[in-house]
Amino acid sequence: MDCHYEFLRMPFGMMKSGATLTRAVKKLLCKMDNVVDYIDDLLTHTETWEAHVKTLSELFKRLREANFTVRPVKCLLGSRTVDFLGHSLGRGAIGLHDENVEKVRNAPRPKTKREVRAF
C-alpha cells in the first residue's frame, strides 16, 4: 500500500524558503496601503504620525493572525529616515549613502580589457 505524506507546516520554519515566504507576505499585505515588502523586510511610510500608528496597528494585527513573528532588535519604529539596500529613504526622497558613492569614486580604474570584464 502506497502512502502519501506531506507536511502541514514548513518543517524548519520559513527562514530558508524565500519563495514561500515572499508569497505569504504578499498575501498578508494584500490591499494594505503604505506598506512595502522586500523578502523579509517590511517598510511602512505615511504622511502623519496618526496614519503611521494606524498602519502599524493593522500590520501587527495581520502578522499576529498569520502567526508571524518579528525580531524587535531588527525593528526601527517612527523614524523619519531609514537605510535600506544601500539607500537612505525618507522625507519624500531617496538618496545614496555617501560611503558607497566614495567607494565608487575611489575604485581603481581598469586598464585592460581583462580588468573591465572582471567587473
N, C-alpha and C positions, 0 to 999 in steps of 0.2 A: 504494500500500500504506500503510495507516494503522498508525502505530506508537504504542505507549503507553509513556511514560516515567514513572518515579516515583523519588523519592529513597529510598535505602535508609537514609539518616540525615537528620536535620534539617540543612539546608544551612548555616545560620548559627548553630548551637548552639541551646540551648533557652532562652536568656535572654529571648527575645521571645515565646515561645509558652507563655503561662501555663497554659492548659487542658491541654496535652500534658504539661508539667512536673508539674502537680498530679496528674494521673492516674498518671504514672510513679512519683512519690514515694509515693502511696497504695499502689501495688502493691509497691514496695520495702519499705515498713514493715508490710506485712500480717502480722498476728499477732505484732507486736512490742510488748510492754508497755513502759510508761514512756517512750514517745517520742511527741511530738505534733508535727504539721507544720502550717505555715501558709504556703502558696505555696512560697517557697524557704527558709523558716526551719525549723529542727528544734530542738525543746526536749526535753531529757531530764530526768526527775525520778525520784529514787529515795530510799529511806529511809536507806540506808547508803552509805558510800564504796565498799565492796566491790561492792555491787549496781550502783553507778554505773559503775565500771570495767568490769564485765561487760556492762552495757548498751552502753557506748561501744564496746567491742571488737566486739560483734555489729553495731552500727550501722556502724562503719568497714569491717567485712568486707563488709557488704551494699553499701555505697557503692562500694568497690573493685571488687566483682564486676560491678556495673552500669556501671562506668566513669564514675561521677560524681566530680566534684572538689569540694573545699571551699576556701574562702579563709581561710587561717589568721588573717589580720588581722580577720576578722569573727567569729572563734570566741571563746567565753568558756567555759573548762572549769573544773569544780569549784567554781563559785560558789554561795553559799548563797541569793543573791537575784539576780534579773535584771530589767532594764527591758525591757518588751515591749508594743508597741502602746499606749503611754501609761499602762501599769500597772506596778506593782512586784510581781513574783511571787517567792514564797519562803517557806520555813518554814511551809508549810501555809496561807498567806494570800495574798489578792490585794488590793492597795491601789492607790489613785490617786497619781499624782505630785503633790506639794504645789504645784509651779509651775502645773500645769494647773488645779487647784482655785482657785488665786489668780486665774488669768486669767478664770475664770467669775465669781468673786466681784466682780472689779474691772471687768467688762464694763459699758458704759453700758446703762442700762435703756431699752428702746424707748418712745417717747412717742406714736407714731402707729401706725395700722394698717399703713401702708406700711413702717415700720421693723420691725414684727413679721413681716410677710411676707418681708422681706429675709433673715431667719434661716431 
